[in-house]
Amino acid sequence: MLRLYDNHLSGNGYKPRLLLAHLGRTYERVELDILEGETRTPEFLARNPNGRIPVLELDSGACIAESNAILFYLAEGSRFLPSDPLARALTLQWMFFEQYSHEPCIAVARHWIQHMEMTESQRAQLPDKQEGGRAALAVMEGHLAASDWFGGHAMNIADIALYAYTHVADEGGFDLSDYPHVGDWLDRVREQPGHVPMEPAPEGIVVPAGA
Ligand SMILES: N[C@@H](CCC(=O)N[C@@H](CS)C(=O)NCC(=O)O)C(=O)O
């Protein structure tokens, strides 16, 4: 059975959780405490030398790190990843945008504000992170003024990648009412049959960390 190393507060972990729910696949979910260094143990570093969740472990024991690589792997052959080369490239375009221009600002601002005591240096960097996040939301707003989805004519893994941290952007100090097309798109994603919220449901088999 697939095994997902995860943390319940992580938007990067939510991406595979959401896709697995849409695909109707069962998996074991291993909750790791990212604030207590559980992703930096020798056992976990053997699965991802970069010491971060999410990691998807296959039946063969092979491990895939990086949330968007996991989405790409799981979506192959499904309606969540097109087969046309241009449509695939445009899907990847938005997933790379998410990793370079969106997540490092919006997810990081949320993490600093919600999950930890900020250091002086983080407090000083927060306005820049929030400015970068607003710029990313403005790019999304521009795209969504003319299109319903990032992935083409229907929701695909580009939408899942971008949804994960956009729908909780308010927790990083972002006002989503400034981006009405983004708000409508969030509703469209949420209304898709099979949608699950960020908080993982206990339906996956949860095994203890380090198992
Ligand atoms: N680019 C990676 C980022 C993964 C990431 O930052 N994971 C965080 C949780 S959201 C983590 O595991 N942090 C623990 C640590 O750095 O020790 C992805 O998309 O999967």
PDBQT file of the ligand as one rigid body, heavy atoms in Angstrom, charges set to zero:
ROOT
HETATM    1  N1  LIG A 301       9.379  21.924  -1.949  1.00  0.00    +0.000 N 
HETATM    2  C1  LIG A 301       8.930  20.975  -0.963  1.00  0.00    +0.000 C 
HETATM    3  C2  LIG A 301       8.791  21.696   0.382  1.00  0.00    +0.000 C 
HETATM    4  C3  LIG A 301       8.548  20.710   1.515  1.00  0.00    +0.000 C 
HETATM    5  C4  LIG A 301       8.532  21.409   2.864  1.00  0.00    +0.000 C 
HETATM    6  O1  LIG A 301       8.917  22.576   3.013  1.00  0.00    +0.000 OA
HETATM    7  N2  LIG A 301       8.117  20.645   3.873  1.00  0.00    +0.000 N 
HETATM    8  C5  LIG A 301       8.039  21.175   5.216  1.00  0.00    +0.000 C 
HETATM    9  C6  LIG A 301       6.596  21.093   5.712  1.00  0.00    +0.000 C 
HETATM   10  S1  LIG A 301       5.512  22.029   4.668  1.00  0.00    +0.000 SA
HETATM   11  C7  LIG A 301       8.890  20.326   6.149  1.00  0.00    +0.000 C 
HETATM   12  O2  LIG A 301       8.922  19.126   6.046  1.00  0.00    +0.000 OA
HETATM   13  N3  LIG A 301       9.618  20.964   7.078  1.00  0.00    +0.000 N 
HETATM   14  C8  LIG A 301      10.382  20.272   8.057  1.00  0.00    +0.000 C 
HETATM   15  C9  LIG A 301      11.832  20.641   8.043  1.00  0.00    +0.000 C 
HETATM   16  O3  LIG A 301      12.247  21.479   7.218  1.00  0.00    +0.000 OA
HETATM   17  O4  LIG A 301      12.547  20.104   8.890  1.00  0.00    +0.000 OA
HETATM   18  C10 LIG A 301       7.606  20.339  -1.388  1.00  0.00    +0.000 C 
HETATM   19  O5  LIG A 301       6.873  20.946  -2.181  1.00  0.00    +0.000 OA
HETATM   20  O6  LIG A 301       7.319  19.215  -0.960  1.00  0.00    +0.000 OA
ENDROOT
TORSDOF 0
